[in-house]
């Protein structure tokens, strides 16, 4: 069996919903031993979310975010359960929590408390707005972060109601940035010998992904506004309408632009000053697409795609998720996998989004049932002398 890169790293996942569970699942995919610590009875609230089910009681949303983890429930207001947490902390490399700032400390699991138990501990807090600043105590969800980061203001189409990015960019971005920070801290600890505190937020994840939008703001002095499917830095680079429907084009540099015009039979546009450079095309994007629209309507989307790709100009159909997941490329890259589960039998899950040839990720464990591994985890702690032996029936 291949030894995965994070084999030997233990992560305590004290998170719920999306950003934290996503972060910890990615670490588990790379081999970390992830122990999911959940509230008694209810567990991670995502177990009960979404309006549909497969066979079991856990939601497909929970199943999607919690493979390669073991579950134990602990009531952190209970002294005996806190002692189990502290025993686990002595064995852990990483703790990830996503309570509102201040709550972890009140529950006796703040960074100061846990790092005193284990100075090598890397402790990541994921919150809506970060641990400091005037917004720190606000409740934070992906929609809220998209709204307050600027993302919502620049998404969608001009004059329409605000359009949220349907992909949870703030939640998932915070999870990804936390993985980056955690692994950096693990590498740094090899030299320093001590862990550190990581403060991640949904707001800053959404801001951190706003590269083009903030560039436009500071370059022009004006906040970006919605531009539909177009690109802020190059054009034409957007969806266009053919005889039978929409497709996308990406003539994103001067060479592609000239080839693009040749395929369209519109070479005369290369001499029009409003379209002669990329900067001019971006500035006159709306007029350019209006000029090209009658030409696109003369052929079907697939005819245009074939002609453009044949000349090396990026173009593509707009696939829905069913089509995308069934595409030959998704199949060739194993982007849909079947995960075995004790209740569901098997369920479909997204494949690993990056491939590692030497140490490929594995699904070692299905998403856990609530408290499924409690006895196993406690037994491991007793074997290491970190918890007292369980009383025998005679002692009881």
Secondary structure per residue as TSV (DSSP state, phi and psi in degrees):
chain	resnum	aa	ss	phi	psi
A	1	X	-	360.0	137.5
A	2	X	-	-67.7	136.2
A	3	X	-	-83.9	117.3
A	4	X	-	-75.8	155.8
A	5	X	T	-57.7	-34.5
A	6	X	T	-102.1	15.2
A	7	X	T	-58.3	132.1
A	8	X	T	96.3	-10.8
A	9	X	-	-93.4	127.4
A	10	X	E	-106.8	131.5
A	11	X	E	-119.4	129.2
A	12	X	E	-98.3	114.4
A	13	X	E	-97.6	98.4
A	14	X	E	-108.6	56.3
A	15	X	-	-131.9	166.2
A	16	X	-	-139.0	165.1
A	17	X	S	74.1	-103.5
A	18	X	S	-127.2	-59.7
A	19	X	H	-58.5	-51.9
A	20	X	H	-67.2	-50.1
A	21	X	H	-58.1	-37.4
A	22	X	H	-64.0	-46.9
A	23	X	H	-55.0	-50.1
A	24	X	H	-71.1	-32.2
A	25	X	H	-64.1	-41.4
A	26	X	H	-61.9	-39.0
A	27	X	H	-65.9	-39.7
A	28	X	H	-64.3	-37.8
A	29	X	H	-60.6	-30.2
A	30	X	T	-88.8	6.7
A	31	X	T	111.9	-7.4
A	32	X	-	-65.1	147.5
A	33	X	E	-85.3	101.9
A	34	X	E	-100.0	120.1
A	35	X	E	-105.5	115.2
A	36	X	E	-88.8	115.8
A	37	X	E	-99.6	116.2
A	38	X	E	-119.3	156.7
A	39	X	-	-65.3	144.5
A	40	X	T	-59.5	152.1
A	41	X	T	70.7	-59.8
A	42	X	T	-85.4	-37.0
A	43	X	-	69.1	-164.1
A	44	X	S	-54.4	127.9
A	45	X	G	-60.2	-22.2
A	46	X	G	-68.9	-19.6
A	47	X	G	-56.0	-27.3
A	48	X	G	-110.8	9.4
A	49	X	-	-88.5	179.7
A	50	X	S	66.3	152.1
A	51	X	S	-92.7	10.5
A	52	X	-	-140.5	159.8
A	53	X	-	-133.0	163.2
A	54	X	S	-94.1	-101.9
A	55	X	S	-106.6	-37.1
A	56	X	S	-94.2	-171.4
A	57	X	S	-84.1	-24.5
A	58	X	S	-74.7	139.4
A	59	X	-	-71.9	153.8
A	60	X	H	-58.2	-29.7
A	61	X	H	-62.9	-41.7
A	62	X	H	-65.0	-44.4
A	63	X	H	-59.0	-35.8
A	64	X	H	-70.5	-20.2
A	65	X	H	-116.4	6.7
A	66	X	-	-138.0	23.9
A	67	X	-	-68.5	165.0
A	68	X	S	57.5	40.8
A	69	X	E	-136.8	155.6
A	70	X	E	-112.9	147.2
A	71	X	E	-114.9	137.3
A	72	X	E	-140.1	138.6
A	73	X	E	-97.5	135.7
A	74	X	-	-137.5	134.2
A	75	X	-	-93.0	102.4
A	76	X	T	-74.5	-1.5
A	77	X	T	-88.6	-7.5
A	78	X	S	-98.8	128.7
A	79	X	H	-61.2	-42.2
A	80	X	H	-63.5	-40.9
A	81	X	H	-69.9	-34.1
A	82	X	H	-63.4	-34.5
A	83	X	H	-64.9	-35.3
A	84	X	H	-64.0	-43.2
A	85	X	H	-58.7	-46.2
A	86	X	H	-64.8	-35.0
A	87	X	H	-65.1	-41.2
A	88	X	H	-63.9	-39.2
A	89	X	H	-59.6	-35.2
A	90	X	H	-63.4	-23.9
A	91	X	H	-99.7	-5.1
A	92	X	-	-94.7	156.5
A	93	X	S	-102.4	-32.7
A	94	X	E	-139.0	138.8
A	95	X	E	-120.2	134.6
A	96	X	E	-123.7	127.1
A	97	X	E	-135.6	153.6
A	98	X	-	-136.4	36.9
A	99	X	-	-75.9	162.6
A	100	X	-	-62.8	143.2
A	101	X	T	-48.1	130.5
A	102	X	T	99.9	-26.1
A	103	X	H	-68.4	-43.3
A	104	X	H	-58.6	-42.0
A	105	X	H	-63.8	-40.9
A	106	X	H	-65.3	-28.2
A	107	X	T	-86.0	2.9
A	108	X	T	76.8	22.8
A	109	X	-	-131.4	27.6
A	110	X	S	-72.5	169.7
A	111	X	H	-60.6	-43.4
A	112	X	H	-59.2	-43.1
A	113	X	H	-67.1	-49.0
A	114	X	H	-74.5	-33.7
A	115	X	H	-70.6	-25.3
A	116	X	H	-68.0	-32.3
A	117	X	H	-74.2	-39.0
A	118	X	-	-140.8	94.2
A	119	X	T	-62.7	-17.4
A	120	X	T	-85.3	0.4
A	121	X	-	-69.7	134.6
A	122	X	E	-102.2	121.1
A	123	X	E	-121.3	117.2
A	124	X	E	-112.8	124.5
A	125	X	E	-105.6	128.7
A	126	X	E	-116.3	122.3
A	127	X	E	-137.2	177.4
A	128	X	S	-66.9	-42.7
A	129	X	S	-130.7	7.9
A	130	X	-	94.2	169.9
A	131	X	S	-84.3	-12.3
A	132	X	S	-129.4	172.1
A	133	X	S	95.6	162.7
A	134	X	T	-67.2	-17.7
A	135	X	T	-97.1	1.8
A	136	X	T	-55.6	-36.7
A	137	X	T	-88.4	0.9
A	138	X	S	-71.0	144.2
A	139	X	-	-67.4	141.1
A	140	X	-	-130.6	124.8
A	141	X	-	-125.0	171.5
A	142	X	H	-56.2	-46.3
A	143	X	H	-59.2	-42.4
A	144	X	H	-64.1	-43.0
A	145	X	H	-66.5	-39.7
A	146	X	H	-62.0	-38.2
A	147	X	H	-68.7	-42.2
A	148	X	H	-92.5	-4.4
A	149	X	H	-94.0	-13.6
A	150	X	S	105.1	-18.1
A	151	X	H	-57.7	-47.5
A	152	X	H	-63.0	-33.3
A	153	X	H	-69.9	-21.1
A	154	X	H	-109.7	2.6
A	155	X	S	-97.3	157.4
A	156	X	S	88.7	-150.4
A	157	X	-	-121.0	150.2
A	158	X	T	-56.7	137.1
A	159	X	T	79.0	-3.1
A	160	X	S	-95.0	169.2
A	161	X	-	-63.8	155.7
A	162	X	-	-56.4	138.3
A	163	X	-	-118.1	114.3
A	164	X	-	-69.2	142.7
A	165	X	-	-64.7	122.3
A	166	X	S	-67.0	-25.0
A	167	X	S	-79.6	133.5
A	168	X	-	-75.8	75.3
A	169	X	H	-63.9	-33.3
A	170	X	H	-73.7	-47.5
A	171	X	H	-62.4	-55.5
A	172	X	H	-68.3	-35.5
A	173	X	H	-62.4	-41.7
A	174	X	H	-63.0	-38.5
A	175	X	H	-63.7	-43.9
A	176	X	H	-66.0	-45.1
A	177	X	H	-63.2	-33.3
A	178	X	H	-67.9	-39.6
A	179	X	H	-59.4	-45.4
A	180	X	H	-58.0	-44.1
A	181	X	H	-69.7	-41.7
A	182	X	H	-62.1	-47.4
A	183	X	H	-67.1	-35.2
A	184	X	H	-62.6	-40.9
A	185	X	H	-67.9	-36.1
A	186	X	H	-62.2	-43.7
A	187	X	H	-64.9	-44.2
A	188	X	H	-63.4	-34.0
A	189	X	H	-64.6	-27.8
A	190	X	H	-60.6	-28.4
A	191	X	H	-94.2	-44.6
A	192	X	H	-80.8	-30.5
A	193	X	S	82.8	-2.8
A	194	X	-	-127.2	155.9
A	195	X	-	-84.7	-164.8
A	196	X	-	-162.8	170.2
A	197	X	E	-99.2	136.1
A	198	X	E	-119.0	127.9
A	199	X	E	-117.6	101.7
A	200	X	E	-114.1	153.1
A	201	X	E	-144.7	155.1
A	202	X	H	-65.3	-40.3
A	203	X	H	-59.0	-49.2
A	204	X	H	-72.2	-27.9
A	205	X	H	-64.5	-46.1
A	206	X	H	-63.2	-42.1
A	207	X	H	-63.8	-41.7
A	208	X	H	-64.9	-23.7
A	209	X	T	-90.3	-3.1
A	210	X	-	-89.4	55.5
A	211	X	H	-66.4	-54.9
A	212	X	H	-67.7	-37.6
A	213	X	H	-67.2	-43.7
A	214	X	H	-71.4	-31.2
A	215	X	H	-62.3	-42.4
A	216	X	H	-65.1	-41.7
A	217	X	H	-57.2	-53.4
A	218	X	H	-76.7	-23.1
A	219	X	H	-80.2	-30.3
A	220	X	H	-112.7	-16.8
A	221	X	S	79.9	8.0
A	222	X	S	-125.4	139.5
A	223	X	-	-67.8	137.2
A	224	X	-	-62.0	146.4
A	225	X	-	-117.4	166.3
A	226	X	-	-60.3	139.6
A	227	X	-	-133.8	22.4
A	228	X	T	64.6	-130.1
A	229	X	T	-90.6	0.8
A	230	X	-	-74.1	171.0
A	231	X	-	-111.1	145.2
A	232	X	S	-81.2	-13.5
A	233	X	S	-116.2	-10.9
A	234	X	S	-155.8	161.1
A	235	X	S	-166.1	155.6
A	236	X	S	-74.8	132.5
A	237	X	E	-151.9	81.8
A	238	X	E	-173.5	-177.6
A	239	X	E	-81.5	141.4
A	240	X	E	-135.0	159.3
A	241	X	E	-101.4	120.1
A	242	X	E	-95.5	-174.3
A	243	X	T	-58.2	-34.9
A	244	X	T	-114.3	8.4
A	245	X	E	144.9	-174.3
A	246	X	E	-86.9	149.4
A	247	X	E	-148.9	174.5
A	248	X	E	-118.1	150.2
A	249	X	E	-129.0	156.4
A	250	X	E	-143.2	66.9
A	251	X	-	-84.3	72.6
A	252	X	-	-92.9	4.7
A	253	X	S	-145.3	175.8
A	254	X	H	-65.7	-39.8
A	255	X	H	-64.0	-43.9
A	256	X	H	-65.0	-36.6
A	257	X	H	-60.7	-45.3
A	258	X	H	-66.5	-40.8
A	259	X	H	-65.0	-42.5
A	260	X	H	-55.5	-46.9
A	261	X	H	-62.7	-36.8
A	262	X	H	-65.2	-43.2
A	263	X	H	-64.3	-37.5
A	264	X	H	-78.5	-11.6
A	265	X	T	69.6	31.5
A	266	X	-	-122.6	41.6
A	267	X	G	-59.6	-21.8
A	268	X	G	-62.7	-21.8
A	269	X	G	-72.4	-18.3
A	270	X	G	-67.9	-17.8
A	271	X	G	-98.3	2.1
A	272	X	-	-85.1	119.3
A	273	X	G	-54.6	-35.3
A	274	X	G	-66.2	-15.6
A	275	X	G	-125.0	6.4
A	276	X	S	-75.8	-23.8
A	277	X	S	-126.6	162.1
A	278	X	H	-60.0	-43.0
A	279	X	H	-59.9	-40.6
A	280	X	H	-67.6	-39.0
A	281	X	H	-67.1	-37.8
A	282	X	H	-65.3	-43.6
A	283	X	H	-65.4	-30.2
A	284	X	T	-115.3	35.2
A	285	X	H	-55.4	-48.2
A	286	X	H	-63.8	-44.9
A	287	X	H	-65.3	-37.4
A	288	X	H	-64.1	-46.9
A	289	X	H	-66.1	-36.2
A	290	X	H	-63.2	-38.0
A	291	X	H	-65.2	-37.5
A	292	X	H	-84.8	-18.7
A	293	X	H	-54.1	-46.5
A	294	X	H	-61.6	-33.2
A	295	X	H	-66.3	-45.1
A	296	X	H	-61.8	-30.3
A	297	X	T	-73.3	-5.0
A	298	X	T	-84.1	-13.6
A	299	X	S	-139.0	164.5
A	300	X	-	-76.3	162.3
A	301	X	H	-60.0	-42.4
A	302	X	H	-67.3	-35.2
A	303	X	H	-62.5	-44.2
A	304	X	H	-64.9	-43.4
A	305	X	H	-60.2	-45.4
A	306	X	H	-62.3	-43.6
A	307	X	H	-66.4	-44.3
A	308	X	H	-68.0	-46.3
A	309	X	H	-62.6	-36.0
A	310	X	H	-61.9	-25.9
A	311	X	T	-98.8	2.3
A	312	X	T	87.9	13.8
A	313	X	-	-96.0	124.0
A	314	X	E	-58.3	131.1
A	315	X	E	-158.1	152.9
A	316	X	E	-160.7	153.0
A	317	X	E	-73.7	162.9
A	318	X	-	-99.9	104.0
A	319	X	-	-89.0	143.0
A	320	X	-	-81.0	175.8
A	321	X	H	-65.6	-34.6
A	322	X	H	-63.3	-43.8
A	323	X	H	-66.9	-41.3
A	324	X	H	-63.2	-44.7
A	325	X	H	-70.1	-24.4
A	326	X	T	-93.9	1.0
A	327	X	S	-68.4	155.2
A	328	X	H	-62.0	-31.9
A	329	X	H	-71.0	-43.3
A	330	X	H	-61.8	-39.7
A	331	X	H	-66.7	-45.0
A	332	X	H	-62.5	-30.6
A	333	X	T	-98.2	10.3
A	334	X	T	56.2	44.7
A	335	X	-	-86.7	-0.7
A	336	X	E	-127.1	125.9
A	337	X	E	-131.1	154.4
A	338	X	E	-96.9	125.9
A	339	X	E	-109.7	126.0
A	340	X	E	-73.1	142.4
A	341	X	E	-145.9	141.0
A	342	X	T	-65.2	-23.7
A	343	X	T	-106.3	-44.7
A	344	X	T	-75.2	-17.8
A	345	X	E	83.1	-87.4
A	346	X	E	-138.8	155.1
A	347	X	E	-142.3	155.6
A	348	X	E	-81.6	140.4
A	349	X	E	-140.8	154.1
A	350	X	E	-63.4	141.2
A	351	X	-	-74.6	177.2
A	352	X	-	-72.3	127.1
A	353	X	S	-78.8	-9.8
A	354	X	S	-128.7	148.7
A	355	X	-	-108.6	134.1
A	356	X	-	-117.6	115.2
A	357	X	S	-73.2	-37.4
A	358	X	S	-80.1	-37.9
A	359	X	S	-134.0	70.8
A	360	X	-	-62.9	142.7
A	361	X	-	-62.0	156.5
A	362	X	-	-137.3	148.6
A	363	X	-	-90.6	97.7
A	364	X	-	-87.3	-30.0
A	365	X	S	-136.7	138.7
A	366	X	-	-74.1	167.0
A	367	X	-	-53.6	132.9
A	368	X	-	-77.2	150.0
A	369	X	-	-70.0	155.6
A	370	X	T	-61.5	128.2
A	371	X	T	64.7	18.1
A	372	X	T	-59.8	-33.1
A	373	X	T	-109.9	17.3
A	374	X	H	-58.1	-49.8
A	375	X	H	-62.8	-42.7
A	376	X	H	-61.9	-44.3
A	377	X	H	-68.0	-43.4
A	378	X	H	-63.8	-39.3
A	379	X	H	-61.0	-42.2
A	380	X	H	-61.4	-40.3
A	381	X	H	-67.1	-38.7
A	382	X	H	-65.2	-39.7
A	383	X	H	-63.2	-26.3
A	384	X	T	-93.2	4.5
A	385	X	T	74.1	20.2
A	386	X	S	-98.4	-11.1
A	387	X	S	-133.7	147.4
A	388	X	-	-65.8	154.3
A	389	X	-	-61.8	144.2
A	390	X	-	-66.4	141.5
A	391	X	-	-64.8	141.2
A	392	X	-	-77.8	165.4
A	393	X	T	-59.6	-36.9
A	394	X	T	-65.4	-39.3
A	395	X	T	-67.0	-32.8
A	396	X	-	-65.2	360.0
